[in-house]
Amino acid sequence: MQPKILLVDDREDNLLSIEAILEADGYQFFKAYSGSQALKILLNEYDFAMILMDVKMPILNGFETATLIYEREKLRRIPIIFITANNYGDENLFKGYQAGGIDYIFKPINPDVLRAKVAVFIELYRKNNLLIEQDRKLSALNEHLEAELKVLRISEEKARQFNGKLLNAISNLESILASSKMTIEQSELVKSDLNVLLKGLLAEMEDQVNEKKATISIEPLPTLLVSPALIRPLFRNLIGNALQYSKKNVNPIIKIRSEVDLSTETTPSRNPDGKKYSRILIEDNGIGFDHPDKIFNPVEKVHHNGSSKAAGIGLAICKKIIEQHHGSISARSKVNEGSTFIVSLPIL
């Protein structure tokens, strides 16, 4: 399906010029000659990948039009790039950002810059559509599973076990998605409050935590520039491992805290100038393991309280995720004495 772009300008020659620059990339164009006409189009057509809109238009200028567009909930996700003359000062640029604009293209338009910026937002639009489709399929699957639960009238205990399996499946899916997307684009990094991220994650893992009668304490964590889609499965894996490898007849105690690391030893190859890192520590009182230096290698054998098994792909993926954030992950542990995983991420 061709991505749809709405072009808004009161001058026909400007619209034709933009269309000529972008037409080779296979986009579908809708043209509006005023802010009012753009609003009318958006009443019926709202699945736009982006909007390119001139600032200087009669009656409704670009800023005013953008403000009215973003009053509608389902239109707020459409990015708007303003097209403006070079003589607009910082005050007018700030107005555009206040109105919800994402970026600017300055006149005279540089075709290469326009194509590059449009390509970035089109790629984000496609990725977002893939996520929406995945969410739709997962929702349909969830509805189907709920119907089966009602038909079979399974017991509360079986439902809890099933829920755990579903969470594991979601965790595996997140890990698979993470491993297939190991290159992070700069646009995918967002300022993320790790306290909020972990709160949502623990709500999803509530049944697993309750089943183990675990206590999880979280000290205040920092806000960092990360990819939430990759950081969530990382923490899910680390917390899940702490629950899975708890001691028999001992309630798991998991502590999550942070500290600032000023040393250059964390990632010496990436930190020649003493860059600051925030270290997130995940500590547990579980069965522990030997050879913590090998735990992130899926083919290596580690010993958990007398048993030996491969480290698994989960921690190997965790390592790749952290490396893509220009950080590092390590572990320290002894059999029967618990484990601590240390995640180091650059501070904003």
C-alpha positions in Angstrom: 0.0 0.0 0.0 1.4 3.4 -1.0 2.0 5.7 1.9 -0.3 8.8 1.8 1.1 12.3 2.1 -1.1 15.4 2.5 0.4 18.5 0.8 -1.0 21.8 2.0 -0.1 25.1 0.2 -2.1 28.0 -1.2 0.1 28.1 -4.3 -0.3 25.4 -7.0 3.3 25.8 -8.3 4.6 25.0 -4.8 2.5 21.8 -4.6 3.6 20.7 -8.1 7.2 21.3 -7.2 7.0 19.1 -4.1 5.1 16.4 -5.9 7.7 16.4 -8.7 10.6 15.9 -6.1 8.9 13.0 -4.3 6.9 11.3 -7.0 9.7 8.9 -7.9 9.5 7.4 -4.4 6.0 6.0 -5.0 3.9 8.0 -2.5 0.2 8.8 -2.9 -0.4 12.5 -2.7 -3.5 14.5 -1.5 -3.4 18.3 -2.2 -5.1 21.0 -0.2 -5.0 24.7 -1.2 -5.8 26.1 2.2 -5.9 25.1 5.9 -9.7 24.8 5.7 -9.5 22.4 2.8 -6.9 20.3 4.6 -9.2 20.0 7.6 -12.1 18.9 5.3 -9.9 16.2 3.7 -8.9 15.0 7.2 -12.5 14.5 8.1 -12.7 11.4 5.8 -9.1 10.5 5.2 -6.9 10.2 8.3 -4.5 7.4 7.4 -1.7 9.7 6.3 1.9 8.9 6.8 2.7 12.6 7.2 1.7 16.2 6.3 3.8 18.7 4.4 2.3 22.2 5.1 3.3 25.7 4.2 3.4 28.2 7.1 2.3 31.3 5.3 -1.3 30.8 4.1 -4.3 33.2 4.1 -7.1 32.9 6.7 -5.6 29.9 8.5 -1.9 29.8 8.5 0.1 26.6 8.9 0.5 26.9 12.7 -3.2 27.5 13.2 -4.1 24.6 10.9 -1.8 22.3 12.8 -3.4 23.2 16.1 -6.8 22.4 14.8 -5.6 19.1 13.3 -4.2 17.9 16.6 -7.4 18.6 18.5 -8.7 15.3 17.0 -7.3 12.3 18.9 -6.9 10.0 15.8 -4.9 12.7 13.9 -2.3 13.4 16.6 0.0 10.6 15.5 0.4 12.2 12.0 3.7 14.1 11.9 3.6 17.6 10.4 6.6 19.1 8.6 6.3 22.9 8.1 7.6 24.5 4.9 8.8 28.0 5.5 10.9 30.8 4.1 14.4 31.3 5.6 13.5 34.7 7.1 11.4 33.2 9.8 13.1 33.7 13.2 13.4 31.5 16.2 10.1 32.9 17.7 8.1 31.6 14.7 10.0 28.3 14.7 9.0 27.9 18.4 5.4 28.5 17.4 5.5 25.6 15.0 6.8 23.3 17.6 4.1 24.5 20.1 1.5 23.7 17.4 2.8 20.1 17.2 5.1 20.3 14.2 7.9 17.8 14.1 10.4 19.5 11.7 10.9 22.3 9.2 11.9 22.4 5.5 13.2 25.8 4.5 12.7 27.5 1.1 14.2 27.3 -1.4 13.6 23.6 -1.0 16.6 21.4 -1.3 15.3 18.2 -3.0 17.8 15.9 -1.3 16.9 17.2 2.1 13.2 16.9 1.5 13.5 13.4 0.2 15.7 12.3 3.1 13.4 13.8 5.8 10.3 12.4 4.2 11.9 8.9 3.9 12.6 8.9 7.7 9.0 9.6 8.6 7.7 7.2 6.0 9.9 4.4 7.5 8.5 5.3 11.0 5.0 5.1 9.6 5.6 1.7 8.2 7.1 0.4 11.4 4.2 1.8 13.4 1.7 0.0 11.0 3.6 -3.3 11.5 3.3 -2.8 15.3 -0.4 -2.1 15.0 -0.9 -5.2 12.9 1.0 -7.3 15.4 -1.0 -5.8 18.3 -4.2 -6.6 16.3 -3.2 -10.2 15.8 -2.2 -10.6 19.5 -5.5 -9.1 20.5 -7.4 -11.5 18.3 -5.3 -14.4 19.7 -6.0 -13.3 23.2 -9.8 -13.2 22.5 -9.6 -16.7 21.1 -7.7 -17.9 24.1 -10.2 -16.3 26.5 -13.1 -18.0 24.7 -11.4 -21.3 25.0 -10.9 -20.7 28.7 -14.6 -20.2 29.2 -15.5 -23.3 27.2 -13.1 -25.5 29.1 -13.9 -24.0 32.5 -10.4 -24.5 33.6 -9.5 -24.1 37.3 -7.9 -21.0 38.7 -4.6 -22.9 39.1 -4.6 -24.0 35.5 -5.4 -20.5 34.4 -2.5 -19.1 36.4 -0.2 -21.7 34.8 -1.5 -20.8 31.4 -1.0 -17.1 32.1 2.6 -17.9 33.0 3.1 -19.7 29.7 1.5 -16.9 27.8 3.9 -14.4 29.5 6.8 -16.6 28.6 5.6 -16.7 25.0 5.4 -12.9 25.0 8.9 -12.7 26.5 10.2 -15.1 23.8 8.4 -13.0 21.1 10.0 -9.8 22.5 13.4 -11.5 22.6 13.0 -12.7 19.0 11.9 -9.3 17.9 14.8 -7.8 19.8 17.4 -10.2 18.3 16.1 -9.4 14.8 16.3 -5.7 15.4 19.7 -5.2 16.8 20.5 -1.9 15.1 18.9 1.1 16.8 18.1 4.1 14.7 18.7 7.5 16.5 15.0 8.3 16.0 14.0 5.2 18.0 15.9 6.4 21.2 13.6 8.4 23.5 13.9 9.8 27.0 12.4 7.0 29.1 11.6 7.1 32.8 12.8 3.6 33.9 10.6 3.8 37.0 7.5 4.0 34.7 8.8 1.4 32.4 9.4 -1.1 35.2 6.1 -0.4 36.8 4.3 -1.3 33.7 6.4 -4.4 33.2 5.9 -5.7 36.7 2.1 -5.2 36.3 2.3 -7.6 33.3 4.4 -10.1 35.4 2.1 -9.9 38.4 1.0 -13.5 38.3 4.6 -14.8 38.0 5.6 -12.6 41.0 2.7 -13.7 43.1 3.1 -17.4 42.2 6.7 -17.2 43.5 5.6 -15.0 46.5 8.4 -12.7 45.5 9.3 -9.3 46.9 10.6 -6.8 44.4 11.9 -3.5 45.6 12.8 -0.7 43.3 14.8 2.3 44.3 14.4 5.5 42.2 15.8 4.9 38.7 17.0 7.5 36.2 15.5 8.8 33.0 17.7 7.6 30.1 17.8 7.8 26.3 16.9 4.3 25.3 14.7 2.2 22.9 11.8 1.1 25.1 11.0 -1.7 22.7 14.4 -3.3 23.5 14.8 -2.3 27.1 11.5 -3.9 28.2 12.5 -7.5 27.1 15.9 -7.0 28.7 14.4 -6.2 32.1 11.7 -8.9 31.6 14.5 -11.5 31.0 16.6 -10.4 34.0 13.6 -10.4 36.4 12.2 -13.6 35.0 15.6 -15.3 35.5 15.6 -14.1 39.1 12.2 -15.7 39.7 13.0 -18.9 37.8 16.2 -19.6 39.6 15.0 -18.9 43.2 15.9 -21.2 46.0 13.4 -24.0 46.9 11.1 -23.0 49.9 12.7 -19.5 50.0 10.7 -16.5 48.8 12.6 -14.6 46.1 13.8 -11.1 47.1 14.8 -9.0 44.1 16.3 -5.5 44.5 16.7 -3.0 41.7 18.7 0.1 42.2 21.0 2.5 40.3 24.2 4.3 40.8 26.4 6.6 38.7 29.6 5.1 37.4 32.3 7.8 36.6 35.0 5.3 35.7 36.1 4.6 32.1 36.4 0.9 32.7 32.7 0.2 32.0 33.1 0.4 28.2 36.7 1.6 27.6 36.5 1.4 23.8 33.5 3.7 23.7 34.4 5.9 26.7 37.8 7.6 26.1 36.6 10.9 27.5 35.2 9.8 30.9 31.6 9.7 29.9 29.1 9.2 32.7 27.1 5.9 33.0 24.2 4.9 35.1 24.6 1.4 36.5 21.3 -0.4 37.1 21.8 -3.3 39.5 19.4 -6.3 39.7 20.1 -8.3 42.8 18.5 -11.6 43.9 18.8 -14.2 46.7 18.5 -17.1 44.3 20.5 -20.3 43.7 23.3 -18.4 41.9 25.7 -19.9 39.3 29.4 -20.2 38.7 31.5 -18.6 35.9 29.5 -15.4 35.6 31.9 -14.3 32.8 30.4 -17.1 30.6 26.7 -16.5 31.4 26.1 -14.3 28.3 27.4 -17.0 25.9 24.5 -19.3 24.9 26.8 -22.2 24.2 28.6 -22.1 27.5 27.6 -24.4 30.4 26.9 -22.8 33.8 26.1 -24.5 37.0 23.0 -23.6 39.1 23.1 -25.3 42.5 24.6 -28.5 41.3 22.8 -28.6 37.9 24.5 -27.7 34.6 22.9 -26.2 31.5 23.5 -23.8 28.6 23.3 -20.2 29.5 20.5 -19.7 26.9 19.8 -17.1 24.2 18.0 -14.7 26.5 21.1 -13.3 28.2 23.0 -13.2 24.9 20.2 -11.0 23.5 20.4 -8.8 26.6 24.1 -8.3 25.9 23.4 -7.3 22.3 20.6 -4.9 23.4 22.9 -3.1 25.9 25.8 -3.0 23.3 23.5 -1.3 20.9 22.9 1.4 23.6 26.7 1.8 23.8 26.6 0.3 27.3 27.6 -2.9 28.9 26.2 -5.7 31.1 28.0 -8.0 33.5 27.2 -10.4 36.3 28.6 -11.5 39.6 27.4 -14.6 41.4 28.2 -17.6 43.5 26.3 -20.8 43.8 23.8 -20.6 46.7 24.6 -17.0 47.3 22.4 -15.2 44.8 23.3 -13.1 41.7 23.7 -9.5 40.7 23.4 -8.3 37.1 24.9 -4.9 36.4 23.5 -2.9 33.4 25.5 0.2 32.5 23.9 2.8 30.2 25.1 6.3 29.2 23.6 9.1 31.1 21.8 11.8 29.1 
